[in-house]
Amino acid sequence: MRVLLERAIRAAVLLFGVSLLSFLLLEAAPGDFFDELRLNRQISPATIAALRAEYGLDAPLMTRYARWVTAALHGHFGYSLQYRVPVERLLWHRAGNTLLLTGVALALAWLLALGVGLATAVTNRRWPDRLAGGFAAALLALPDVLITLVLLSIAAHSGWLPAGGMSSLARAPGLTAAAVDLARHMTVPVIILVISIAPGLLQHVRHALAEAVPFPLALALTARGLPRRRVIVRHALRLAAAPLAALGGLSLGTLLSASLLVEALVGWPGLGALLLEAVSSRDEYVIVGATIVSTLFLVCGNAIGDAVLYVTDPRARTAQ
């Protein structure tokens, strides 16, 4: 219980710090949402001042921040100047799209990394392991922008898959048709995200299994005549679970960072695309809200990683 309370306090302090820093950076940045209106000579400065006052943007920084924190504690994150709707309505809809995309990509990346890592460990041969390591290193060296542009170009020229968006304007009615259409639109961004994160995960899986195989338990089981595959899958993988569990939260953070760019390039209506749109238009409360929700995702990812580590590693339970 004490550990949970400490983690909750740390998460609250982190969210508070991120929100305050977001307000400070927005205040320090030049311009605001109404810059384009100021270029229109038909709109008087008094009208712009009245609009700023209507949305509370004329108040001092700390006053605005105190009002926002009070409202956020009640689930209200402000009002979007660009979309003319409450920010929380935008956030939860876009966050769901981001979770769908990153969740599928994260699951596939881990399955691929574990599958290839186990296969190379079971064979106990140098060339498959070196091949997997070299291929992973080569993919890690490729920029995400290059991978995205290449796959989008292939999708656009081949016509096999949609090159952007989340759904087709003209699709057959029915739930099955909608699911198939969604899967087709997800394919390109999911492949991009898997390519961006799976090589790093594979390197960690290979290293964790290499550290676990020489453990006394694994050596003793091998000496007793158990097949290497059984030793690797049933015992070495369990020994490697603790360091891999700690990687879970970090992999979610890496994937969310990559999705920020991917969503913008492929037109996926997720949290990353919303944040970039808000930054370009200086939609203040959307920027702060999207940043807070992204931070909350990272906190939840780290919490899941800590929970798995607590279950798989007795040393973590003893220390706590």
C-alpha positions in Angstrom: 0.0 0.0 0.0 2.8 2.4 0.8 4.5 1.7 -2.5 1.2 2.4 -4.4 0.8 5.7 -2.5 4.4 6.7 -3.3 3.9 6.0 -7.0 0.6 7.9 -7.0 2.3 10.9 -5.4 5.2 10.8 -7.9 2.7 10.6 -10.8 0.7 13.6 -9.4 3.9 15.6 -9.0 5.0 14.7 -12.6 1.7 15.7 -14.1 1.7 18.9 -12.1 5.2 19.7 -13.3 4.4 18.9 -16.9 1.3 21.1 -16.9 3.1 24.0 -15.3 6.0 23.7 -17.7 3.6 23.6 -20.7 2.0 26.9 -19.6 5.4 28.5 -19.0 6.6 27.5 -22.5 3.4 28.7 -24.1 3.7 32.0 -22.3 7.3 32.4 -23.4 6.6 31.5 -27.1 5.8 34.5 -29.3 2.3 35.0 -30.7 -1.0 33.3 -29.9 -4.1 31.9 -31.6 -5.3 35.3 -32.7 -2.3 36.3 -34.7 -4.0 35.6 -38.0 -7.0 37.7 -36.9 -4.6 40.7 -36.3 -3.6 40.6 -39.9 -7.2 41.2 -41.0 -7.6 45.0 -41.0 -11.4 44.6 -40.8 -11.1 43.2 -37.2 -10.3 45.9 -34.7 -7.9 45.4 -31.8 -10.8 45.9 -29.4 -12.6 42.9 -30.9 -9.5 40.7 -30.5 -9.1 41.9 -26.9 -12.7 41.0 -26.3 -12.2 37.5 -27.7 -9.1 37.0 -25.5 -11.1 38.1 -22.5 -13.9 35.8 -23.4 -11.6 32.8 -23.3 -9.7 34.0 -20.2 -6.5 34.6 -22.1 -6.1 38.1 -20.9 -5.5 37.0 -17.3 -2.0 36.7 -15.8 -0.2 33.4 -16.3 -0.5 32.0 -12.8 -4.2 33.0 -12.7 -4.9 31.1 -15.9 -2.9 28.1 -14.6 -4.8 28.1 -11.3 -8.1 28.2 -13.1 -7.0 25.4 -15.4 -5.9 23.2 -12.6 -9.1 23.7 -10.7 -11.1 22.8 -13.8 -8.9 19.9 -14.7 -9.5 18.3 -11.3 -13.2 18.2 -12.3 -12.4 16.7 -15.7 -12.6 19.9 -17.8 -9.4 20.8 -19.7 -10.6 24.1 -21.2 -12.1 25.0 -24.6 -10.5 24.5 -28.0 -10.2 27.8 -29.9 -9.8 26.0 -33.2 -12.4 23.2 -32.9 -14.9 25.2 -30.8 -15.5 22.2 -28.5 -14.4 21.2 -25.0 -10.8 20.0 -25.0 -11.7 16.8 -23.1 -14.1 15.7 -25.8 -11.2 16.0 -28.4 -8.7 14.3 -26.1 -10.6 11.2 -25.3 -11.6 10.6 -28.9 -8.1 11.1 -30.3 -6.5 9.2 -27.4 -8.6 6.2 -28.1 -7.4 6.2 -31.7 -3.8 6.5 -30.6 -4.2 3.7 -28.1 -5.7 1.5 -30.8 -2.8 2.1 -33.1 0.0 1.9 -30.6 -1.5 -1.0 -28.8 -1.6 -3.2 -31.9 1.9 -2.0 -32.9 3.3 -2.7 -29.4 1.8 -6.2 -29.3 3.1 -7.1 -32.7 6.6 -5.6 -32.0 6.9 -7.6 -28.8 5.7 -10.8 -30.4 8.2 -10.4 -33.2 11.1 -9.5 -30.9 10.3 -12.5 -28.6 9.8 -14.9 -31.4 13.1 -14.0 -33.2 15.0 -13.8 -30.0 13.8 -17.2 -28.8 14.5 -18.7 -32.2 18.1 -17.5 -32.3 18.7 -18.6 -28.7 17.2 -22.1 -29.3 19.3 -22.7 -32.4 22.5 -21.9 -30.4 24.3 -21.0 -33.6 26.3 -17.9 -34.3 25.1 -17.1 -37.8 21.3 -16.8 -37.1 22.1 -14.6 -34.0 24.5 -12.4 -35.9 22.0 -12.2 -38.8 19.2 -11.1 -36.5 21.5 -8.6 -34.7 22.8 -7.1 -37.9 19.4 -6.8 -39.4 18.1 -5.1 -36.2 21.0 -2.7 -36.1 20.5 -1.8 -39.8 16.8 -1.0 -39.1 17.7 1.0 -36.1 20.0 3.2 -38.2 17.1 4.1 -40.6 15.3 7.3 -39.8 11.5 7.0 -39.0 10.8 9.7 -41.6 12.5 7.7 -44.4 10.7 4.5 -43.5 7.4 6.3 -43.4 7.9 8.0 -46.7 9.0 4.8 -48.4 6.0 2.8 -47.2 3.6 5.7 -48.0 5.0 5.9 -51.5 4.6 2.1 -52.0 1.0 2.2 -50.7 0.1 5.2 -52.9 1.6 3.8 -56.1 0.5 0.2 -55.7 -3.0 0.9 -54.5 -2.9 -2.2 -52.3 -3.5 -0.3 -49.1 -4.8 3.2 -48.2 -2.0 5.8 -47.9 -3.7 7.7 -45.1 -6.7 8.4 -42.9 -8.6 6.0 -40.6 -11.6 5.1 -42.8 -12.8 5.3 -46.4 -15.5 7.7 -47.4 -17.2 5.0 -49.5 -17.3 1.6 -47.9 -19.8 -1.2 -47.7 -22.2 -1.0 -44.8 -21.9 -3.4 -41.9 -19.7 -4.0 -38.9 -17.5 -6.5 -40.8 -16.8 -4.1 -43.6 -16.0 -1.4 -41.1 -13.5 -3.6 -39.3 -11.8 -4.7 -42.6 -11.6 -1.1 -43.7 -10.1 0.0 -40.3 -7.6 -2.9 -40.5 -6.5 -1.8 -44.0 -6.0 1.8 -42.9 -4.0 0.6 -39.9 -1.7 -1.6 -41.8 0.8 1.1 -43.0 1.1 3.0 -39.7 1.4 -0.2 -37.7 4.2 -1.5 -40.0 6.0 1.8 -39.6 5.7 1.7 -35.8 6.7 -2.0 -35.6 9.8 -1.3 -37.7 10.7 1.7 -35.5 10.5 -0.2 -32.2 10.9 -4.0 -32.8 14.7 -3.9 -33.6 15.4 -2.2 -30.3 13.2 -4.7 -28.4 15.0 -7.6 -30.3 18.4 -6.4 -29.1 17.2 -6.3 -25.5 15.6 -9.8 -25.8 18.8 -11.2 -27.2 20.9 -9.6 -24.5 18.5 -10.8 -21.7 18.4 -14.4 -23.0 22.2 -14.4 -23.4 22.5 -13.3 -19.7 19.9 -15.9 -18.5 21.3 -19.0 -20.3 24.5 -19.2 -18.3 22.6 -19.0 -15.0 23.3 -21.9 -12.6 19.7 -23.1 -12.9 19.8 -23.2 -16.7 23.3 -24.8 -16.7 22.1 -27.5 -14.3 19.0 -28.3 -16.3 21.1 -28.6 -19.5 23.6 -30.9 -17.7 20.7 -33.1 -16.7 19.9 -33.7 -20.3 16.9 -31.4 -20.9 16.6 -30.2 -24.5 18.0 -26.7 -25.1 14.6 -25.6 -26.4 12.9 -26.5 -23.2 15.5 -24.9 -21.1 15.3 -21.7 -23.1 11.5 -21.4 -23.3 10.5 -22.6 -19.8 13.4 -21.4 -17.7 15.7 -18.9 -19.4 12.8 -16.8 -20.6 11.4 -16.7 -17.1 14.8 -15.6 -15.8 14.9 -12.9 -18.4 11.4 -11.7 -17.7 12.5 -9.2 -15.0 14.7 -7.0 -17.2 12.2 -7.3 -20.1 9.4 -6.2 -17.8 11.2 -3.1 -16.9 11.5 -2.3 -20.6 7.7 -2.4 -21.1 7.1 1.2 -19.9 10.0 2.5 -21.9 8.9 0.8 -25.1 5.4 2.4 -24.7 7.1 5.8 -24.4 9.3 5.2 -27.4 6.3 4.1 -29.4 4.2 7.2 -28.4 7.1 9.4 -29.5 7.3 7.7 -32.9 3.5 7.8 -33.3 3.6 11.6 -33.0 5.4 11.8 -36.4 3.6 8.8 -38.0 0.1 10.0 -37.2 0.9 13.4 -38.8 2.4 11.9 -41.9 -0.3 9.3 -42.6 -3.2 11.4 -41.4 -4.2 9.1 -38.6 -6.6 11.1 -36.3 -4.8 10.4 -33.1 -3.3 12.3 -30.2 -0.1 13.0 -32.0 -1.8 14.6 -35.0 -4.0 16.6 -32.7 -1.0 17.9 -30.8 0.8 19.0 -33.9 -2.3 20.7 -35.2 -2.7 22.5 -31.9 0.9 23.6 -31.9 0.7 25.0 -35.4 -2.4 27.0 -34.5 -1.3 27.8 -30.9 -4.5 26.3 -29.5 -3.3 26.6 -25.9 -5.6 24.4 -23.9 -5.4 21.6 -26.5 -1.6 21.6 -26.3 -1.6 21.4 -22.5 -4.3 18.7 -22.5 -2.6 16.6 -25.1 0.7 16.8 -23.3 -0.9 15.8 -20.0 -2.7 12.8 -21.6 0.6 11.7 -23.3 2.4 11.9 -20.0 -0.4 9.9 -18.3 0.1 7.2 -20.9 3.8 7.1 -20.0 3.0 6.9 -16.3 0.5 4.0 -16.9 3.1 2.2 -19.1 5.7 2.5 -16.4 3.2 1.3 -13.8 2.4 -1.7 -15.8 6.1 -2.5 -16.2 6.6 -2.1 -12.5 3.7 -4.4 -11.8 5.0 -7.1 -14.1 8.5 -6.7 -12.5 6.9 -7.1 -9.1 5.3 -10.3 -10.1 8.2 -11.9 -12.0 11.1 -10.8 -9.8 11.1 -11.9 -6.1 13.9 -9.4 -5.4 11.5 -6.5 -6.2 9.0 -7.8 -3.7 11.7 -8.3 -1.1 13.0 -4.8 -1.6 9.6 -3.3 -1.1 
